[in-house]
Amino acid sequence: MAPASRATSVLDTVLEAWTLSMRAQGLADRTITERRRVIARLAKTTDPLDLTPAALTAWLADLPTPATRHTYYTVARAWTHWLHLTGRRTDDPAAAVPRPRTPRYQPRPVTDDQLDAVLALPLRRRTRTMIILAAYAGLRAHEIAKIRGEDIDPRAGTITIAGKGGRVDTLPAHALVLQAAADYPRRGWWFPSPADPDRPITAKNAGAVIAAALRRAGVNATAHQLRHRFATALLRSGADSRIVQTLMRHESLATTALYLAVDTDQQITALNALA
């Protein structure tokens, strides 16, 4: 076996062990897949098993955006920490590299007028339902893809959402979500894969369907921006930010704040309310 092939084989074996460790921690499949993708990209520049602080710094400096640098550093840090923790390295090279500055994040909600425009289109039933789940329940694309009939309880008026990291929440459902549920079976996937009805569509497919509908309405936005709209609309309706946090299913209120767009009218109203 050639040296390069041997190195690839060793890396693959270690990646499988890391994958098993992440699954044991209960990390979501999406998180595991993304982490492996980042390490595979790192491997195109340097050997991830023999990573040095200088090589990591050079790799990060060559990435295109602050957000990408921040995200990739986080993955590299998790990788090298695990290598050190499991005795595969005597040091942790990423610990010697300063964390890239967290990029300034601006909420980008789809506006009410834009949402009205897309819902006014002659949409397929499943497309309309996906948009409603994003805009009125705040579901992420992968959560929309995996929605099932048994996740909706019409009598209790609730929706159960299997979210990131294996988290499951049962929350009150908006009337439009409950109305949409009446058109779907009480059990099984709402959006089964055309290739395999026993499996749901992918998150990528759900996101593409929603984005295509938005483009038809002249809106250049993503499915996730409907989730931004969900949080922002709750705040503008008078909901306390802590309530918004629970409905967004965020562990931290700081994360929720990243989704909340505040306009000038809200600022003026708040100032006028001062005694």
N, C-alpha and C positions, 0 to 999 in steps of 0.2 A: 504494500500500500504506500502511495506517495506521501511525503510529509504533509502536504496541504490536506490530503484526504484524511490522514490520521487526525490532524487538528480539528477538522470538521466533525469527524466521528466523536472525538472526545467532547467537543462543545455540545453536540446533540445529546449526548448522554447526560451531561451536566444540566442542560436545559430541561430534560425530562424529569430529573430529580427536583429541580426548582419548581417545575409545573406541579408535581405531586405535592410539594410543600405548600404551594399557594392554594391548591384545592383543599388541603387539610386545614388551612386557615379560614376556609369558607369564602375566598375571593370569588367574585363573579367570573363566569367564563369569558365575558367581554374584556374584563380587566386582565385576565391571564393572557388572552390572545394578543391584546395590545402590548403588554409588556414583552412578550416573546418577539413581536414584530420589531419593537424598538431595539432589542438586543441583536436581532438579525441585521438591522440596519447598521448598528455599531460595528458588527463583525466585518462589514464591507470596508471599514477604515482601519480597524485594529483588532487584535485578538481580545475579546472580552474577558478571557480567563487571565490574561497577562496585562490587563489595563493598568496604565500609570496615570497619575494626576495630570502630567503634561499632555498625554494623549487624549484624556477626557476633556481637558480644557480646550485643546485645539478642535476637537470634534464639536463641542458646544458652540464655539466661536463661529463655526462654519454653517450653523443652522440658520434658516432664513428669518425667523421671527422670534420675538421675546417669549411668546406663548409656547412655541415649540421647544425653545431652550429650557424653559421652566419645566415643561412636561417630561422631556427626555432626561433631564438631570434627575428628576424624581424617580424615574424608572432605573436609571443607572445606579442611583444611590441604593435602591432596594436590592438590586442585583449584587452589588459588591458587598453590602452589609450581610446578605445571606451567604455569600462565598466565605466571608470571614467567620461568620457565626458557625458554619458547618465545618470549619477547619480546612477548607479548600484553598484558603489564603491566610497568610500570617498577618496581613494588614488589610485596611479598608481604604483603597485609593481615593474613592469619591469623598471620603470624610475630609480630605485635604484640599478639596476644590470648593470654593465659595458657591453657595446656592445662587443661581441667577435671580435677578430681581423679578418679583411677581409682576406680570404685566397689568396695567390698568385695564379694568374690565368695565365696559359700558353696556347697560341693558339695551336690548334691541327688540322690543316687543312689536309684533304685528299690531297695527292700530285697529280700532273698532271698525272704521270705515273699510279698511282692507279686508278684515274678516267678513264683514257684511257682503263685500263684493265677491269674494270667493264662494260664500254660501248661496249667493244669488245665481250662480252658474248651474246649468243642468248637469249635476254631478251624478256619478254612479253611487249607489247606496253605500257601498263599502268605503268609497272615497270620502263621502260626507261624514260617515261615522268616524273615520280616522281623524278628520279635522275636528269634530266635536270632542273626541276623547283628548286631543291635544289642547284645545282652546278652553274647554269647560271642565276638564279633570286634571289638566296639567301633566298628562302622561308623556313620557319619553318615547322615542320611536320603537325601541325594543320592547317597551311595556305595551304599546299599542299592538305590535305584532303578536304578542303572546296572550292577548285578552281572550277569555273563555266565557261561555254562557254562565257557568257556575260562579264566576267572579261578581256577578250582579245579583243582588237580592232585592227584587222589586218591592216586596212587602216592607222590608226594613229601610228601603231607600238607600242602600249602600253599594259601594264598589270596593272590591278587594284587589289590591295591586301588588304584584310581585316585582319589586324594584331592584335597585343596585345592591350588590353584596348579599343577596339572599334575603333582603328585608321585605317583609310582607305587612301591608297596612290595610285596614278596613276603615273606610271613610264615608261620610255622607256623599251621595252622588247628586249632581246637578240634574234638574228636571229634563234637560235635553238628552242627557246620557241615558236616563231611565226610559225616555220615549224611544230612543234609538234601539234600546235593548229588546223592545217588543217585536222587532223585525228579525231577531236572531234566535237560534235554538237555545234552550236553557242549559244545554250541556255541550261541551266541545269547543274547538277553536272557532272564533268568529271569522278569522282570515286564514283558512287552511292553505298550505302550499299547493299550487297546481301540480307540482311534481310528486308530492307525497301528502295526501289528505290527512295522514296521521300526524303531520308536523305543521307548525305555523309558518307563515311567511317570515322572511328575515327582517331585521330592523332596517337594513339598507333598502329593502323593497318598500317598506312602510314609509320611510322618509322620502323616497323618490316619488311615490304616489302623491304625497301631500305637497311636495315642492312643485311638482308638475301642475297640480291644480292651482296653486298660488300664482304660478307664472301665467296661467291662462287668464287669471284675473288682473294681470299686470302688476303683480306683487313679487318683487325679488327678495324672497325670504325662505327660510328653512322651517322644517317641522318644529325644531327646537325653539324657534322664535314665537311659536304659538304657546309654548310653555312659559316664555317670558311674558306673553300677553296675559296668560292666566294669573300669574302672580301680580302683575301691575294692575289688572282690572280689579282684583280683590282689594288691593290697597286703596285704589281710587273709590271703591264702593264704601269705604269706611272701615274695612277690616283691620284689626290690630296686626302689626307685623308678626307677632308671635302666632296668631291664628294662621296667617299666610304660611309661616314656616311649617306648621303641622300639615297643612293641605298640600304643600310642596314636598313634604316628606324629607326634609333636610335635617341632618343631625345638628347643624350649627346655624344660628340666626345670621351669622356673617355670610354664609353661603346664600341664604335667601336674599340678603341685601343686594347681591350681585344681579338679581333678576328684577329688582324694583326700580322702574323708571319714574322719576318725580318731575312733574311739569311746573311751570311758573304759577299757574292758577292754584295748585295745591300749596305752594309756598306762600302765596298771598293770603289764602284762606287761613293757614296756620298762624301767620303773623297777625291777622286781624282778630284772631281768637285770643290773643294775649290780653290779659287784664291790664 
